[in-house]
């Protein structure tokens, strides 16, 4: 993945999750596991009950 691909990924992740992803947090998104942890930590408690 080159830098443009990474920026496209960050933009898509932001739009899909509704999270602001500041540039200083980009290192937290470099692996699948760290990215999942990052998103989970910032969306914990904000999800709607599906019922």
mmCIF file of the N, C-alpha and C atoms, coordinates in Angstrom:
data_MODEL
# 
_entry.id   MODEL 
# 
loop_
_atom_site.group_PDB 
_atom_site.id 
_atom_site.type_symbol 
_atom_site.label_atom_id 
_atom_site.label_alt_id 
_atom_site.label_comp_id 
_atom_site.label_asym_id 
_atom_site.label_entity_id 
_atom_site.label_seq_id 
_atom_site.pdbx_PDB_ins_code 
_atom_site.Cartn_x 
_atom_site.Cartn_y 
_atom_site.Cartn_z 
_atom_site.occupancy 
_atom_site.B_iso_or_equiv 
_atom_site.pdbx_formal_charge 
_atom_site.auth_seq_id 
_atom_site.auth_comp_id 
_atom_site.auth_asym_id 
_atom_site.auth_atom_id 
_atom_site.pdbx_PDB_model_num 
ATOM 1   N N  . UNK A 1 1  ? 0.849   -1.153 0.000  1.00 0.00 ? 1  UNK A N  1 
ATOM 2   C CA . UNK A 1 1  ? 0.000   0.000  0.000  1.00 0.00 ? 1  UNK A CA 1 
ATOM 3   C C  . UNK A 1 1  ? 0.905   1.230  0.000  1.00 0.00 ? 1  UNK A C  1 
ATOM 4   N N  . UNK A 1 2  ? 0.680   2.112  -0.942 1.00 0.00 ? 2  UNK A N  1 
ATOM 5   C CA . UNK A 1 2  ? 1.464   3.342  -0.954 1.00 0.00 ? 2  UNK A CA 1 
ATOM 6   C C  . UNK A 1 2  ? 0.729   4.428  -0.165 1.00 0.00 ? 2  UNK A C  1 
ATOM 7   N N  . UNK A 1 3  ? 1.322   5.598  -0.075 1.00 0.00 ? 3  UNK A N  1 
ATOM 8   C CA . UNK A 1 3  ? 0.770   6.656  0.765  1.00 0.00 ? 3  UNK A CA 1 
ATOM 9   C C  . UNK A 1 3  ? -0.603  7.132  0.282  1.00 0.00 ? 3  UNK A C  1 
ATOM 10  N N  . UNK A 1 4  ? -0.816  7.160  -1.026 1.00 0.00 ? 4  UNK A N  1 
ATOM 11  C CA . UNK A 1 4  ? -2.116  7.575  -1.545 1.00 0.00 ? 4  UNK A CA 1 
ATOM 12  C C  . UNK A 1 4  ? -3.178  6.533  -1.204 1.00 0.00 ? 4  UNK A C  1 
ATOM 13  N N  . UNK A 1 5  ? -2.839  5.258  -1.317 1.00 0.00 ? 5  UNK A N  1 
ATOM 14  C CA . UNK A 1 5  ? -3.769  4.200  -0.916 1.00 0.00 ? 5  UNK A CA 1 
ATOM 15  C C  . UNK A 1 5  ? -4.116  4.325  0.558  1.00 0.00 ? 5  UNK A C  1 
ATOM 16  N N  . UNK A 1 6  ? -3.114  4.603  1.392  1.00 0.00 ? 6  UNK A N  1 
ATOM 17  C CA . UNK A 1 6  ? -3.358  4.746  2.825  1.00 0.00 ? 6  UNK A CA 1 
ATOM 18  C C  . UNK A 1 6  ? -4.299  5.917  3.099  1.00 0.00 ? 6  UNK A C  1 
ATOM 19  N N  . UNK A 1 7  ? -4.090  7.048  2.433  1.00 0.00 ? 7  UNK A N  1 
ATOM 20  C CA . UNK A 1 7  ? -4.971  8.197  2.632  1.00 0.00 ? 7  UNK A CA 1 
ATOM 21  C C  . UNK A 1 7  ? -6.395  7.898  2.175  1.00 0.00 ? 7  UNK A C  1 
ATOM 22  N N  . UNK A 1 8  ? -6.537  7.155  1.086  1.00 0.00 ? 8  UNK A N  1 
ATOM 23  C CA . UNK A 1 8  ? -7.868  6.742  0.639  1.00 0.00 ? 8  UNK A CA 1 
ATOM 24  C C  . UNK A 1 8  ? -8.524  5.841  1.678  1.00 0.00 ? 8  UNK A C  1 
ATOM 25  N N  . UNK A 1 9  ? -7.740  4.934  2.270  1.00 0.00 ? 9  UNK A N  1 
ATOM 26  C CA . UNK A 1 9  ? -8.236  4.069  3.329  1.00 0.00 ? 9  UNK A CA 1 
ATOM 27  C C  . UNK A 1 9  ? -8.699  4.889  4.529  1.00 0.00 ? 9  UNK A C  1 
ATOM 28  N N  . UNK A 1 10 ? -7.901  5.859  4.947  1.00 0.00 ? 10 UNK A N  1 
ATOM 29  C CA . UNK A 1 10 ? -8.249  6.696  6.098  1.00 0.00 ? 10 UNK A CA 1 
ATOM 30  C C  . UNK A 1 10 ? -9.540  7.462  5.823  1.00 0.00 ? 10 UNK A C  1 
ATOM 31  N N  . UNK A 1 11 ? -9.670  8.008  4.628  1.00 0.00 ? 11 UNK A N  1 
ATOM 32  C CA . UNK A 1 11 ? -10.877 8.753  4.261  1.00 0.00 ? 11 UNK A CA 1 
ATOM 33  C C  . UNK A 1 11 ? -12.109 7.846  4.284  1.00 0.00 ? 11 UNK A C  1 
ATOM 34  N N  . UNK A 1 12 ? -11.985 6.658  3.741  1.00 0.00 ? 12 UNK A N  1 
ATOM 35  C CA . UNK A 1 12 ? -13.098 5.717  3.735  1.00 0.00 ? 12 UNK A CA 1 
ATOM 36  C C  . UNK A 1 12 ? -13.446 5.271  5.158  1.00 0.00 ? 12 UNK A C  1 
ATOM 37  N N  . UNK A 1 13 ? -12.441 4.981  5.955  1.00 0.00 ? 13 UNK A N  1 
ATOM 38  C CA . UNK A 1 13 ? -12.673 4.579  7.339  1.00 0.00 ? 13 UNK A CA 1 
ATOM 39  C C  . UNK A 1 13 ? -13.386 5.688  8.104  1.00 0.00 ? 13 UNK A C  1 
ATOM 40  N N  . UNK A 1 14 ? -12.979 6.907  7.897  1.00 0.00 ? 14 UNK A N  1 
ATOM 41  C CA . UNK A 1 14 ? -13.615 8.038  8.558  1.00 0.00 ? 14 UNK A CA 1 
ATOM 42  C C  . UNK A 1 14 ? -15.077 8.170  8.137  1.00 0.00 ? 14 UNK A C  1 
ATOM 43  N N  . UNK A 1 15 ? -15.341 8.050  6.859  1.00 0.00 ? 15 UNK A N  1 
ATOM 44  C CA . UNK A 1 15 ? -16.720 8.204  6.387  1.00 0.00 ? 15 UNK A CA 1 
ATOM 45  C C  . UNK A 1 15 ? -17.608 7.048  6.837  1.00 0.00 ? 15 UNK A C  1 
ATOM 46  N N  . UNK A 1 16 ? -17.062 5.848  6.899  1.00 0.00 ? 16 UNK A N  1 
ATOM 47  C CA . UNK A 1 16 ? -17.853 4.681  7.325  1.00 0.00 ? 16 UNK A CA 1 
ATOM 48  C C  . UNK A 1 16 ? -18.110 4.647  8.823  1.00 0.00 ? 16 UNK A C  1 
ATOM 49  N N  . UNK A 1 17 ? -17.176 5.171  9.605  1.00 0.00 ? 17 UNK A N  1 
ATOM 50  C CA . UNK A 1 17 ? -17.320 5.108  11.059 1.00 0.00 ? 17 UNK A CA 1 
ATOM 51  C C  . UNK A 1 17 ? -17.849 6.403  11.656 1.00 0.00 ? 17 UNK A C  1 
ATOM 52  N N  . UNK A 1 18 ? -17.748 7.501  10.909 1.00 0.00 ? 18 UNK A N  1 
ATOM 53  C CA . UNK A 1 18 ? -18.151 8.791  11.431 1.00 0.00 ? 18 UNK A CA 1 
ATOM 54  C C  . UNK A 1 18 ? -17.115 9.393  12.375 1.00 0.00 ? 18 UNK A C  1 
ATOM 55  N N  . UNK A 1 19 ? -15.930 8.797  12.407 1.00 0.00 ? 19 UNK A N  1 
ATOM 56  C CA . UNK A 1 19 ? -14.861 9.283  13.283 1.00 0.00 ? 19 UNK A CA 1 
ATOM 57  C C  . UNK A 1 19 ? -13.983 10.277 12.554 1.00 0.00 ? 19 UNK A C  1 
ATOM 58  N N  . UNK A 1 20 ? -13.549 11.294 13.286 1.00 0.00 ? 20 UNK A N  1 
ATOM 59  C CA . UNK A 1 20 ? -12.496 12.158 12.779 1.00 0.00 ? 20 UNK A CA 1 
ATOM 60  C C  . UNK A 1 20 ? -11.182 11.418 13.005 1.00 0.00 ? 20 UNK A C  1 
ATOM 61  N N  . UNK A 1 21 ? -10.350 11.339 11.998 1.00 0.00 ? 21 UNK A N  1 
ATOM 62  C CA . UNK A 1 21 ? -9.080  10.629 12.110 1.00 0.00 ? 21 UNK A CA 1 
ATOM 63  C C  . UNK A 1 21 ? -7.946  11.618 11.885 1.00 0.00 ? 21 UNK A C  1 
ATOM 64  N N  . UNK A 1 22 ? -7.499  12.265 12.959 1.00 0.00 ? 22 UNK A N  1 
ATOM 65  C CA . UNK A 1 22 ? -6.425  13.249 12.812 1.00 0.00 ? 22 UNK A CA 1 
ATOM 66  C C  . UNK A 1 22 ? -5.110  12.598 12.395 1.00 0.00 ? 22 UNK A C  1 
ATOM 67  N N  . UNK A 1 23 ? -4.308  13.355 11.696 1.00 0.00 ? 23 UNK A N  1 
ATOM 68  C CA . UNK A 1 23 ? -3.053  12.835 11.156 1.00 0.00 ? 23 UNK A CA 1 
ATOM 69  C C  . UNK A 1 23 ? -2.147  12.254 12.234 1.00 0.00 ? 23 UNK A C  1 
ATOM 70  N N  . UNK A 1 24 ? -2.169  12.812 13.434 1.00 0.00 ? 24 UNK A N  1 
ATOM 71  C CA . UNK A 1 24 ? -1.304  12.276 14.487 1.00 0.00 ? 24 UNK A CA 1 
ATOM 72  C C  . UNK A 1 24 ? -1.724  10.869 14.920 1.00 0.00 ? 24 UNK A C  1 
ATOM 73  N N  . UNK A 1 25 ? -2.935  10.437 14.554 1.00 0.00 ? 25 UNK A N  1 
ATOM 74  C CA . UNK A 1 25 ? -3.385  9.087  14.894 1.00 0.00 ? 25 UNK A CA 1 
ATOM 75  C C  . UNK A 1 25 ? -3.093  8.063  13.793 1.00 0.00 ? 25 UNK A C  1 
ATOM 76  N N  . UNK A 1 26 ? -2.583  8.486  12.659 1.00 0.00 ? 26 UNK A N  1 
ATOM 77  C CA . UNK A 1 26 ? -2.320  7.573  11.546 1.00 0.00 ? 26 UNK A CA 1 
ATOM 78  C C  . UNK A 1 26 ? -1.438  6.390  11.940 1.00 0.00 ? 26 UNK A C  1 
ATOM 79  N N  . UNK A 1 27 ? -0.433  6.562  12.794 1.00 0.00 ? 27 UNK A N  1 
ATOM 80  C CA . UNK A 1 27 ? 0.372   5.394  13.178 1.00 0.00 ? 27 UNK A CA 1 
ATOM 81  C C  . UNK A 1 27 ? -0.447  4.293  13.865 1.00 0.00 ? 27 UNK A C  1 
ATOM 82  N N  . UNK A 1 28 ? -1.592  4.654  14.431 1.00 0.00 ? 28 UNK A N  1 
ATOM 83  C CA . UNK A 1 28 ? -2.459  3.663  15.070 1.00 0.00 ? 28 UNK A CA 1 
ATOM 84  C C  . UNK A 1 28 ? -3.239  2.848  14.046 1.00 0.00 ? 28 UNK A C  1 
ATOM 85  N N  . UNK A 1 29 ? -3.119  3.184  12.785 1.00 0.00 ? 29 UNK A N  1 
ATOM 86  C CA . UNK A 1 29 ? -3.897  2.521  11.736 1.00 0.00 ? 29 UNK A CA 1 
ATOM 87  C C  . UNK A 1 29 ? -3.029  1.686  10.798 1.00 0.00 ? 29 UNK A C  1 
ATOM 88  N N  . UNK A 1 30 ? -1.803  1.411  11.187 1.00 0.00 ? 30 UNK A N  1 
ATOM 89  C CA . UNK A 1 30 ? -0.876  0.767  10.260 1.00 0.00 ? 30 UNK A CA 1 
ATOM 90  C C  . UNK A 1 30 ? -1.022  -0.744 10.177 1.00 0.00 ? 30 UNK A C  1 
ATOM 91  N N  . UNK A 1 31 ? -1.708  -1.365 11.132 1.00 0.00 ? 31 UNK A N  1 
ATOM 92  C CA . UNK A 1 31 ? -1.986  -2.799 11.032 1.00 0.00 ? 31 UNK A CA 1 
ATOM 93  C C  . UNK A 1 31 ? -3.483  -3.005 11.218 1.00 0.00 ? 31 UNK A C  1 
ATOM 94  N N  . UNK A 1 32 ? -3.982  -4.121 10.765 1.00 0.00 ? 32 UNK A N  1 
ATOM 95  C CA . UNK A 1 32 ? -5.403  -4.416 10.915 1.00 0.00 ? 32 UNK A CA 1 
ATOM 96  C C  . UNK A 1 32 ? -5.794  -4.453 12.383 1.00 0.00 ? 32 UNK A C  1 
ATOM 97  N N  . UNK A 1 33 ? -4.974  -5.101 13.202 1.00 0.00 ? 33 UNK A N  1 
ATOM 98  C CA . UNK A 1 33 ? -5.291  -5.213 14.625 1.00 0.00 ? 33 UNK A CA 1 
ATOM 99  C C  . UNK A 1 33 ? -5.281  -3.844 15.314 1.00 0.00 ? 33 UNK A C  1 
ATOM 100 N N  . UNK A 1 34 ? -4.254  -3.050 15.068 1.00 0.00 ? 34 UNK A N  1 
ATOM 101 C CA . UNK A 1 34 ? -4.196  -1.737 15.728 1.00 0.00 ? 34 UNK A CA 1 
ATOM 102 C C  . UNK A 1 34 ? -5.307  -0.818 15.226 1.00 0.00 ? 34 UNK A C  1 
ATOM 103 N N  . UNK A 1 35 ? -5.656  -0.935 13.950 1.00 0.00 ? 35 UNK A N  1 
ATOM 104 C CA . UNK A 1 35 ? -6.755  -0.138 13.406 1.00 0.00 ? 35 UNK A CA 1 
ATOM 105 C C  . UNK A 1 35 ? -8.092  -0.523 14.017 1.00 0.00 ? 35 UNK A C  1 
ATOM 106 N N  . UNK A 1 36 ? -8.311  -1.822 14.171 1.00 0.00 ? 36 UNK A N  1 
ATOM 107 C CA . UNK A 1 36 ? -9.555  -2.301 14.796 1.00 0.00 ? 36 UNK A CA 1 
ATOM 108 C C  . UNK A 1 36 ? -9.626  -1.844 16.246 1.00 0.00 ? 36 UNK A C  1 
ATOM 109 N N  . UNK A 1 37 ? -8.507  -1.926 16.958 1.00 0.00 ? 37 UNK A N  1 
ATOM 110 C CA . UNK A 1 37 ? -8.466  -1.462 18.348 1.00 0.00 ? 37 UNK A CA 1 
ATOM 111 C C  . UNK A 1 37 ? -8.756  0.035  18.435 1.00 0.00 ? 37 UNK A C  1 
ATOM 112 N N  . UNK A 1 38 ? -8.197  0.802  17.511 1.00 0.00 ? 38 UNK A N  1 
ATOM 113 C CA . UNK A 1 38 ? -8.397  2.252  17.475 1.00 0.00 ? 38 UNK A CA 1 
ATOM 114 C C  . UNK A 1 38 ? -9.882  2.573  17.291 1.00 0.00 ? 38 UNK A C  1 
ATOM 115 N N  . UNK A 1 39 ? -10.506 1.955  16.295 1.00 0.00 ? 39 UNK A N  1 
ATOM 116 C CA . UNK A 1 39 ? -11.919 2.218  16.020 1.00 0.00 ? 39 UNK A CA 1 
ATOM 117 C C  . UNK A 1 39 ? -12.783 1.747  17.192 1.00 0.00 ? 39 UNK A C  1 
ATOM 118 N N  . UNK A 1 40 ? -12.513 0.568  17.717 1.00 0.00 ? 40 UNK A N  1 
ATOM 119 C CA . UNK A 1 40 ? -13.303 0.041  18.832 1.00 0.00 ? 40 UNK A CA 1 
ATOM 120 C C  . UNK A 1 40 ? -13.218 0.954  20.050 1.00 0.00 ? 40 UNK A C  1 
ATOM 121 N N  . UNK A 1 41 ? -12.039 1.450  20.351 1.00 0.00 ? 41 UNK A N  1 
ATOM 122 C CA . UNK A 1 41 ? -11.866 2.318  21.514 1.00 0.00 ? 41 UNK A CA 1 
ATOM 123 C C  . UNK A 1 41 ? -12.628 3.628  21.360 1.00 0.00 ? 41 UNK A C  1 
ATOM 124 N N  . UNK A 1 42 ? -12.785 4.100  20.141 1.00 0.00 ? 42 UNK A N  1 
ATOM 125 C CA . UNK A 1 42 ? -13.444 5.383  19.919 1.00 0.00 ? 42 UNK A CA 1 
ATOM 126 C C  . UNK A 1 42 ? -14.933 5.265  19.647 1.00 0.00 ? 42 UNK A C  1 
ATOM 127 N N  . UNK A 1 43 ? -15.420 4.057  19.433 1.00 0.00 ? 43 UNK A N  1 
ATOM 128 C CA . UNK A 1 43 ? -16.858 3.871  19.204 1.00 0.00 ? 43 UNK A CA 1 
ATOM 129 C C  . UNK A 1 43 ? -17.512 3.115  20.348 1.00 0.00 ? 43 UNK A C  1 
ATOM 130 N N  . UNK A 1 44 ? -16.748 2.686  21.313 1.00 0.00 ? 44 UNK A N  1 
ATOM 131 C CA . UNK A 1 44 ? -17.302 1.943  22.447 1.00 0.00 ? 44 UNK A CA 1 
ATOM 132 C C  . UNK A 1 44 ? -18.366 2.785  23.134 1.00 0.00 ? 44 UNK A C  1 
ATOM 133 N N  . UNK A 1 45 ? -19.548 2.165  23.293 1.00 0.00 ? 45 UNK A N  1 
ATOM 134 C CA . UNK A 1 45 ? -20.635 2.853  23.980 1.00 0.00 ? 45 UNK A CA 1 
ATOM 135 C C  . UNK A 1 45 ? -21.438 3.788  23.100 1.00 0.00 ? 45 UNK A C  1 
ATOM 136 N N  . UNK A 1 46 ? -21.079 3.907  21.823 1.00 0.00 ? 46 UNK A N  1 
ATOM 137 C CA . UNK A 1 46 ? -21.815 4.818  20.948 1.00 0.00 ? 46 UNK A CA 1 
ATOM 138 C C  . UNK A 1 46 ? -22.699 4.085  19.952 1.00 0.00 ? 46 UNK A C  1 
ATOM 139 N N  . UNK A 1 47 ? -22.652 2.756  19.972 1.00 0.00 ? 47 UNK A N  1 
ATOM 140 C CA . UNK A 1 47 ? -23.438 1.995  19.010 1.00 0.00 ? 47 UNK A CA 1 
ATOM 141 C C  . UNK A 1 47 ? -24.887 1.924  19.449 1.00 0.00 ? 47 UNK A C  1 
ATOM 142 N N  . UNK A 1 48 ? -25.768 1.958  18.473 1.00 0.00 ? 48 UNK A N  1 
ATOM 143 C CA . UNK A 1 48 ? -27.206 1.868  18.718 1.00 0.00 ? 48 UNK A CA 1 
ATOM 144 C C  . UNK A 1 48 ? -27.613 0.418  18.898 1.00 0.00 ? 48 UNK A C  1 
ATOM 145 N N  . UNK A 1 49 ? -28.617 0.163  19.700 1.00 0.00 ? 49 UNK A N  1 
ATOM 146 C CA . UNK A 1 49 ? -29.167 -1.178 19.861 1.00 0.00 ? 49 UNK A CA 1 
ATOM 147 C C  . UNK A 1 49 ? -29.946 -1.511 18.591 1.00 0.00 ? 49 UNK A C  1 
ATOM 148 N N  . UNK A 1 50 ? -29.621 -2.647 17.917 1.00 0.00 ? 50 UNK A N  1 
ATOM 149 C CA . UNK A 1 50 ? -30.260 -2.955 16.632 1.00 0.00 ? 50 UNK A CA 1 
ATOM 150 C C  . UNK A 1 50 ? -31.732 -3.331 16.734 1.00 0.00 ? 50 UNK A C  1 
ATOM 151 N N  . UNK A 1 51 ? -32.262 -3.596 17.926 1.00 0.00 ? 51 UNK A N  1 
ATOM 152 C CA . UNK A 1 51 ? -33.666 -4.015 18.047 1.00 0.00 ? 51 UNK A CA 1 
ATOM 153 C C  . UNK A 1 51 ? -34.627 -2.856 18.036 1.00 0.00 ? 51 UNK A C  1 
# 
